[in-house]
Amino acid sequence: MTPNLVEWTSSEIIVEMAKCDLGISKPNEELIDAEIRVIMHHIGVCATALYCIEGYDSRISLFGVEAMLSICLLTFPHYYEKYQLSQYN
């Protein structure tokens, strides 16, 4: 079955929604690394519920991490490459 891509939300729109939530109004090209990091973290947190492990900080689920990495690669490839966010297994 072929997915209907009309119903999907692009990575650029997801980043813009996160920027709006965070009060960031700069164009993507002008964002510094710290702002990209905050945006990606916000996306990971919003993608799914956090895991709360007793005695530790909360953890973003695997789905949230995958969302952060995928959207980062699609929207900020330079940042993704600079911080070597891919793993070769």
C-alpha positions in Angstrom: 0.0 0.0 0.0 1.4 3.4 -1.0 1.1 6.1 1.7 -0.8 9.3 0.9 1.9 11.9 1.3 -0.7 14.7 1.1 -1.6 13.9 4.7 2.0 14.0 6.0 3.6 17.0 7.6 7.0 18.1 6.2 10.1 18.4 8.4 10.2 22.1 7.6 6.7 22.6 9.0 7.5 20.6 12.2 10.6 22.8 12.7 8.5 26.0 12.2 5.9 24.7 14.7 8.7 24.0 17.3 10.2 27.5 16.7 6.8 29.1 17.2 6.4 27.2 20.5 9.8 28.3 21.6 9.5 31.9 20.5 12.2 31.7 17.9 11.6 33.8 14.8 14.9 33.6 13.0 15.1 32.0 9.6 16.6 28.5 9.7 19.8 29.8 7.9 20.5 32.2 10.8 20.0 29.8 13.7 23.1 29.1 15.8 23.9 25.5 17.0 22.4 26.1 20.5 19.1 27.2 19.0 19.0 24.1 16.7 19.8 21.9 19.7 16.8 23.4 21.6 14.5 23.0 18.7 15.5 19.4 18.1 15.0 18.6 21.8 11.6 20.2 21.8 10.6 18.1 18.8 11.8 14.9 20.6 9.9 15.7 23.7 6.7 16.6 21.8 7.0 13.5 19.5 6.0 11.1 22.3 5.8 10.8 26.1 8.9 10.9 28.1 10.1 7.9 30.1 10.7 8.7 33.8 13.2 6.4 35.4 13.2 6.4 39.2 16.2 8.3 40.5 17.2 9.6 37.0 16.1 12.4 34.7 13.4 11.7 32.2 14.4 10.1 28.9 13.0 10.7 25.4 11.7 7.5 23.9 13.2 5.8 20.9 10.5 7.2 18.7 11.3 10.8 19.9 15.0 10.3 19.2 14.3 8.9 15.8 12.1 12.0 15.0 14.8 14.4 16.2 17.5 12.7 14.1 15.4 12.4 11.0 14.1 16.0 11.1 17.6 17.3 11.9 19.0 15.4 8.9 16.3 16.7 6.6 16.3 20.3 7.8 19.8 21.0 9.2 22.2 18.6 7.4 25.2 20.7 8.2 24.5 20.4 11.9 23.8 16.7 11.6 27.2 16.2 9.9 29.1 18.6 12.2 28.1 16.7 15.3 28.3 13.2 13.6 24.8 12.2 14.6 24.8 9.2 12.3 26.0 5.8 13.4 27.3 3.2 11.1 26.7 -0.3 12.4 
